[in-house]
Amino acid sequence: MAAISGKVGQGRRGELPSNEVLPESESLLPQPESLTETLPTALPRGTVAVLSGARSLSLSMVAAVTAAGGHAAIVGQPDVGLLAAVEMGADLSRLAVIPEPGADPVEVAAVLMDGMDLVVLGLAGRSVSATRARAVVARARQKGCTLLVTGGDWHGASARLEARVSGYEVTGGSWGHHPLAGDGRPTSGCGRISKVRLDMRARRRNSGSVRAVGE
């Protein structure tokens, strides 16, 4: 892990001095178009957000970051769909995957922050205590890395995102339908899902909830 973070960090901006303020374009994480309505302002670098529901949202965020030239890591998700990430535009040469982080995935994620713009952390049902959450948030802020938590809870997260599949598009068909057969009738069990429609909600700490539908 140290080798990975060190190597990646060479091509990435360094730690943020406590008195340095980044331009807005550099202080916000690149985000997929599907989040534009849900989050009019992108997630700030150095913050922690909790994602629940459809995993395709976290993959789309990984794709947006790596496509923009940033580096990302996925920790604790052994069944992550890298092909889906590529189809969303992800650059795998800028992505580190740690499918089995061991007994302490939070520590692994904290180490990787040294060289990443985004770390997606699968907690496998764990809940991170307030004391430990504060320590990791401080490190995320220092390193300018955004932590996206899935499959668990994080005390004091700055934003909470919820994504649920509300429909899909099959090649040759339409939302929620099977592709058409040669005679114009829908054919069950055939075709390829080309797009997924998500019903998303976003809630920032100390603010209300915003709902939107995206692809």
C-alpha positions in Angstrom: 0.0 0.0 0.0 2.8 2.4 0.8 4.3 1.7 -2.6 1.0 2.4 -4.3 0.3 5.6 -2.5 3.9 6.8 -2.9 4.0 6.1 -6.6 0.6 7.7 -7.3 1.4 10.7 -5.1 4.3 11.7 -7.3 1.8 12.7 -10.1 -0.7 14.4 -7.8 -0.7 17.6 -5.9 0.8 17.3 -2.4 -0.6 18.0 1.0 -2.5 21.2 1.5 -0.7 23.7 3.9 -3.1 24.8 6.6 -3.2 28.3 5.3 -3.5 27.6 1.6 -6.9 28.0 -0.2 -7.3 26.1 -3.5 -9.1 27.6 -6.4 -12.7 26.4 -6.6 -11.9 24.3 -9.7 -9.3 22.3 -7.7 -11.2 22.2 -4.4 -14.1 20.2 -5.8 -14.1 16.6 -6.9 -15.0 15.9 -10.5 -18.5 14.4 -10.6 -20.6 12.5 -13.1 -23.3 14.3 -15.0 -25.9 12.2 -13.3 -25.2 14.1 -10.0 -25.4 17.6 -11.5 -29.0 18.1 -10.4 -28.7 16.2 -7.2 -25.5 18.0 -6.1 -25.4 21.4 -7.8 -22.0 21.8 -6.1 -19.7 18.8 -6.4 -18.3 17.1 -3.3 -15.4 19.1 -1.8 -12.0 17.4 -1.6 -11.1 16.3 1.8 -14.6 15.3 3.0 -16.4 12.1 3.8 -19.7 11.1 2.2 -21.9 8.0 2.8 -23.5 6.2 -0.2 -26.3 3.7 0.1 -28.2 1.8 -2.5 -27.0 1.2 -6.1 -23.3 0.7 -6.4 -23.3 2.1 -10.0 -23.2 5.6 -8.4 -19.9 5.0 -6.8 -18.5 3.6 -10.0 -19.6 6.6 -11.9 -17.8 8.8 -9.5 -14.6 6.7 -9.9 -15.0 7.1 -13.6 -15.4 10.8 -13.4 -12.3 11.3 -11.2 -10.0 9.0 -13.2 -11.3 10.3 -16.6 -10.4 13.8 -15.4 -6.8 12.7 -14.6 -7.2 12.0 -10.9 -6.5 8.8 -9.0 -9.0 6.6 -7.1 -9.0 3.5 -5.0 -11.7 1.0 -4.2 -11.3 -0.8 -0.9 -13.3 -3.8 0.5 -15.5 -4.5 -2.6 -14.3 -7.9 -3.9 -17.2 -8.1 -6.4 -16.7 -4.6 -7.9 -17.6 -4.4 -11.6 -14.5 -3.0 -13.3 -16.0 -3.6 -16.8 -19.0 -1.3 -15.8 -16.5 1.3 -14.6 -14.7 1.2 -17.9 -18.0 1.6 -19.8 -18.6 4.7 -17.7 -15.3 6.1 -18.9 -13.0 5.1 -16.0 -9.2 4.9 -16.7 -8.1 1.7 -14.9 -4.4 2.8 -15.0 -5.4 5.4 -12.4 -7.4 3.0 -10.2 -6.1 0.9 -7.3 -8.3 -2.0 -6.2 -7.9 -3.6 -2.7 -10.7 -6.3 -2.7 -9.7 -7.9 0.6 -8.2 -5.3 3.0 -8.2 -7.6 6.0 -9.5 -6.9 9.5 -9.2 -3.1 9.3 -10.4 -1.7 6.0 -10.6 1.8 7.5 -6.8 1.9 8.2 -6.2 0.7 4.6 -8.3 3.5 3.2 -6.5 6.0 5.4 -3.1 4.9 4.1 -4.3 5.2 0.5 -5.4 8.8 1.0 -1.8 9.8 0.7 -1.9 9.4 -3.1 -5.6 9.5 -4.1 -8.2 12.0 -5.0 -11.0 9.6 -4.2 -11.2 6.4 -2.0 -14.3 4.3 -2.1 -14.5 2.2 1.1 -16.8 -0.8 1.6 -17.4 -1.3 5.3 -19.3 -4.6 5.0 -21.9 -3.6 7.6 -19.5 -1.9 10.0 -20.2 1.4 11.7 -17.3 3.7 12.4 -17.2 5.4 15.8 -17.1 9.1 16.2 -13.6 9.2 17.7 -12.1 7.2 14.8 -14.2 9.0 12.2 -12.8 12.4 13.3 -9.2 11.1 13.0 -9.7 9.8 9.5 -11.7 13.0 8.4 -8.7 15.0 9.6 -6.4 12.9 7.5 -8.7 13.2 4.5 -8.7 17.0 4.9 -5.0 17.1 5.2 -4.4 15.0 2.1 -7.2 16.6 0.0 -8.8 13.2 -0.6 -12.5 12.5 -0.7 -13.7 9.3 1.1 -16.9 7.7 -0.2 -18.2 5.1 2.3 -20.5 2.3 1.2 -22.1 -0.7 3.0 -22.0 0.8 6.5 -22.2 4.0 8.5 -19.8 6.9 9.2 -20.5 9.2 12.1 -20.5 12.8 11.1 -20.4 12.4 7.3 -20.6 15.7 5.5 -23.0 14.3 2.9 -25.2 11.3 2.4 -26.2 10.0 -1.0 -28.9 7.4 -1.7 -29.2 5.8 -5.2 -31.8 3.3 -6.2 -32.4 1.7 -9.6 -35.7 3.1 -11.0 -35.4 1.7 -14.6 -33.1 0.5 -17.3 -32.6 0.6 -21.0 -31.9 -2.6 -23.0 -30.2 -2.2 -26.3 -32.9 -2.2 -28.9 -35.7 -1.5 -26.4 -36.7 1.3 -24.0 -36.7 1.9 -20.3 -37.9 -1.1 -18.3 -38.6 -3.2 -21.4 -36.9 -6.1 -23.2 -35.4 -5.6 -26.7 -37.7 -6.0 -29.7 -37.7 -9.1 -31.7 -37.7 -9.1 -35.5 -41.4 -8.9 -35.7 -41.5 -5.9 -33.4 -42.6 -7.7 -30.2 -40.5 -7.5 -27.0 -38.4 -10.6 -26.5 -38.0 -11.8 -22.9 -34.5 -12.7 -21.6 -32.5 -11.3 -24.5 -30.5 -8.1 -25.1 -28.0 -6.1 -23.1 -28.6 -3.4 -20.5 -26.9 -0.3 -21.8 -28.1 2.3 -19.3 -29.5 2.3 -15.8 -31.8 5.0 -14.4 -31.2 6.0 -10.8 -33.5 7.7 -8.4 -31.1 9.7 -6.2 -31.3 11.6 -3.0 -28.6 13.8 -1.5 -28.5 15.3 2.0 -25.7 17.5 3.2 -25.1 18.0 6.9 -27.1 21.0 8.3 -29.1 21.2 5.0 -32.2 19.7 3.5 -32.6 16.7 1.1 -32.5 17.0 -2.7 -34.0 14.4 -5.0 -33.3 13.8 -8.7 -33.4 11.1 -11.4 -30.3 10.5 -13.5 -28.7 7.9 -15.7 
